[in-house]
Amino acid sequence: MDDALQKGLTRRELLSRSMAAGATLVVGAGFVAGADAAWALETTALKPETMATLIQMARDIYPHDHVADEFYAVAVKGYDTPEAAPGIETGIAGLNAAAQGKGYADYLSIGWERDRVDILRALEDSPFFQQIRGGLVTGLYNQKAVWPLFGYEGESYSQGGYIDRGFNDINWL
């Protein structure tokens, strides 16, 4: 780890690193941030590089261009625990090894989504992949802030059900 990371990043360093070509996630000492510096996620048990890879993996498993990285970060934040960290670190190391087998430095260095998805498809039967994929179903889609992005208005029972709230407004039939 270089001295700048050990001392922490200044705002100027954070912004300059985020301006790197193609960068979507900025990794620093104990945190991952969006390239636009609009959000950041502190890591405690996982290495920041591991969390950044996990966020990219989540985006590649459930790709939604209109959903910001911060929602994917929230979805995988639950893996940043002392209990889960060893398995996640091992799984990400395997993912990086698969990327290296294809000639890349690591999973995050793969610029083409299709190439990352090919690596994920090769690993999709592994317990690690299934753990992450399964956790994302609830971790990503149960966030109330994400619901409007998909046109979901939430549960309707407390508001009288769907019969009186849009059940009959289908205009494409």
Steps between C-alpha positions, in 0.01 A plus 500: 500500500647836409554783748214711359252224575634443849465869583158529339395689191445870471198620309729599211656150488157337512375710211816452292483123543134502406577677174702204372375382162218252537503506879162443658617417851778661701678283753677656797615399846190349656245632251350470154346804334316583183712658228284810526578510875127523568503198731749297700490175692727424792634146522594338828552126445551486123784662310376802301614332177288198587195719563553684170521165318189379681310813390607448139407132521155596632451742211603229253264241651199735506582772245277806505647805330252728676597377849797679657798317649407623847198267503720206408740605779213496750396157371842344568591694815364213711799286398737740677494308829772303679294183454444538125831664404721188471262330257448817298874573482559142379218525245628831362853356485358217286319752280823697457690178420244419230552849355877453509454171315342707220795742493366777724658640817182433698121505462472877540750562220273336242353784298239305307188387680468202268846374603411534870171317444685217325713456811191507723327240282795267546461539878120507524471153653746581780367552855662846507317619189170355622545670839553841341224455239251385762586783739458757225139402436399646833798731558439696182129474433379549859640853515204737501711767328542265201131423456406818310778428251308187400152654520409303812284696743546262793254283684136591465328314784524798735342718230206276414662259255564516128136479388445870568860606437583436137382143447276611212722767347665274244483700180687266269222235469 
